[in-house]
Amino acid sequence: MLIPRKAWTVTVMLGVLLALPAWSEPQRIRFEKGRSSAALKGTAHGYGESYEGPLEYVLKASAGQVMTVKFKGEGASYTVSCPGEGGTDAGAAEWSMTLPEAGDYTIRVNGIEEKDVPFSLEVGVTGKPKAVEVRGVTGTYLREDDSSLQVEELPGGKVKFQLLAFWKGLRWEEYGPNIGEASGEVPLVKGVAVYKDEEYQCKLTMRFSSGKVEIEQAGECVTFGHNVRADGTYRRTSVCAAPGEGLE
């Protein structure tokens, strides 16, 4: 399926880990001396014909510290990405997370209506750096074309995953890529996880090893967009992940 620009914008807002065209330079957040938080205000761009992209804020932090976000903005939403575009479950009016890795964390603010809307954002980082244990294969993995696999290793030998595979046609920057999506919870046995959907003729074999995963697709996966395949090598770029239930 071909995603029109308006729908593509909303898809990005829902957390698709897709490289966006550079609309504007990110604003780096720096705390004033003696403070551990900063307050910002801005206007989130609506997704009409003159859409200008998300507003981006970047903040450097260390593993083991706690990031807190307080957000107000009717008609706007935000996401937080770890270094390497790792997914998080950010989005609530008040959200916090113990950071699992050091580096630049990116906050993106988007309008969810056609009109521009004002918002306010308070970001804080507290605590001392310390090592944070990450469970097994948990993380965000990216293919060269920005296709993504988010994986959370669960107790009891299972993984929860969400795959977003892309095919980028000649005019993908205007209309968005074609998308293939799969998600679920499956057993992880000796580094191998297999997802099957008999109804949609889709089998995905995921083989994890030393910071990467090889995916092999069998069957048509008939819900995937035109020319979309999941096969290939996905390399772990972040130990953050927040696999959901798929696109709405």
N, C-alpha and C positions, 0 to 999 in steps of 0.2 A: 504494500500500500504506500502511496505517496502522501506525505504529511504536508498540508499547506502551511505557509509561514505562521499564521495565527496559531494553529494547533501546535506547531513545532515549538513556538515560544512557550505555550502552556506546558508542553512536555518537558522542556528544559527546566521550567520552574518546579516541576514535580520531582526533580532530582536526577534526570538523565545525565550521565557523566559524559557529555559531549563537548568537544572543544568549540567554544563560541567565537564568532568573529570579534575582533578587537574594537568595540564601540568607544570605550574610554579607558583611561589608565586607572588601575586600582588605587585607592587612597590608603596609605599606610597609617595604622593607628599607633600612636605613641602616647604613653601615659605621662602626665606631668610629674615632676619630681615629687616623691613622697606619696604618690597615689597609685592605686592598683586597678583603676577603672577609668573609662572615658565615656562621655555622653555625646552622641551625634544626632543631628537632624538632617533630613533631606526630603527629596521628592522622588517617589518610585514611579518609573515610567510605565504608562499603560501600554497594552499590546495592540494598539490601533495601527493604521497604515504607516504612521511615522514613528514606530517603535524604535527606541534608542538603546535597547539592551538593559541588562541589570546593572545596578550600582554595586561596585565591588570594594570591599574593605579587607585589608590584609593585616594580620597581627602575628608577631613572632612569639612563640611560647615553647616551653620545655615539657618533656615527658614527666608525668606525675603531678603537674600543676592542674588546677581546676579552672576551667573557663565557664563563665556565667554570661548569659545573654538575656536582656530584658527588652522586649520589642512591643511597640505600639504603632498601629497603622491599619485602620479599617480600609480594606481594599488592597492590601499589600501583604506580602509574605517574604520569608527569608530562609536561606539554607546556610549551613556551615560545612565546609569541606576541610578535611585534614590535608597535610602535605601529601602530594601525589594524587590529589583528587579523591581521597578516601571519603566514603559516605558516612554521614551521621544521622541521627534521628531528630536533629534540630528542627524547630518550626513552631514550638509552643511559645506563648507569650513570655513565659519564663522558662529557661532551659539551662542545664549545666551538665558538664561532662569532665571526668578525669582524663586528661589527655594521654594517649598511649605512646606518642612519639613527638620528637622535637622538630620544629620548623615553622613555616608560615601557614597559618590557618586563614581560610578565605571565607568571608561572609558575603553572600549575594542577596540583594534586595530587589524584588520584582513586583510590579503591579499585577493584580489578578483581574483587573477590569480594563476597559478601553481607555479610561481617563487616567491622567497622572494624579497621584494622591500623596499627601505628606505622611511622614513616619518619623518616629524617634527610636533610637537604638542606644542601649547602654551595655558596654562590654567590659567585663572584669576578668582578671587572671590572678589567682591567689595560690599560696602554698609553695613549698620548695620542690625543685626538681628531684625526681627519683625514678628508678626503673619500674615499669609497669608490665606485668606478665600478660602476654597475648596467647590466647588458646590456639594451638596448632596452626591450621591453614587459614584462620580468620584473616580477612583483608579484602582490599579492592584490587582487582587484576584488570589490566587494559591490554587490548590488542592494538596493533599499529594504526588501525583506522578509527580508534577511540571507542570501539565496542568494549563493553565492560561486563565484568562478572564480580558481584559482591557476594562474599561468603562469610558465614558465621559458623564456626565449629561449635556444636552443641554437646552437652554431656550425653553419654550413652552411645557414642559412635555414630552420630549423625551430623549432617551439615544442612543449614538453611542457606539457600542461594537465590539470587536474582540475576538473570542474564538479560542484557540489552545488546543485541547484535545489529549492526548497521550495514547498509549498502548505500554508498554515496554516488548518486548519478551526476551528470554533468552540471546540473543546476541545483545541487543540494543546498548550497548556501542560501539560495532564495526560497526554496520550497521545503527544505529539511530532508534528511535521509529517509530511506525506507527502513523499517524497524522490524526486528524479530524479538519476541519476548518470551521468556520461560522462567518459572519460579516454583519453589517448593521445598520440602524437607525430604532428604534421601539418606540412606545409610552410607557411611564412609568406611570402606574396608581396605586396609593396606594401601591407603593413599588414593583409592579409586572410588568415585561416586557416580552412580548411574541413574539418570532421570528418564522415565518412560511415560508417554502419554499415548495410549493406544488409539483413542478417539481421533487425535490429530496427527497420527502417524509420525511420532517424533520420539527419537531416542538420542540422548546426549550422554556420552561417556566422558567424565572429567578425571584426568590423571594428574595428581598434584606431586610436585617434586621441587625442592630447593628454590622457593620463591617464584614458581611459575606453575601454570596449569595448561595441559594440552586437552583441547576439546575435540571430540570426534562426533560428528552428526550422522545419524542413520535415519532414513525416512525423509519424507518431504517437509515435515513440520509445517503443515498446511496453513497455519495462522501467521506464518512469517510473511513479511512483505516481499515483493518481487525482487529476485536475485539475492535475497538475504540468506547467508549461511553462518552457522555458529562455529564452524571448524577453525582451528588454528591455535597459535601460542598466545597466551595471555600472561603477562608478567606482573608480579605483585608490585604495585607502586606505593601502597599504603597498608598499614595494619589496621586501619579503621574500616568498618563496613556496617551498613544498615540495610540488609536485604529486606525488601518489602514484598507485597503480594502481587506486584506487577502494575502496569499502567491501568488507569481507570478509563 
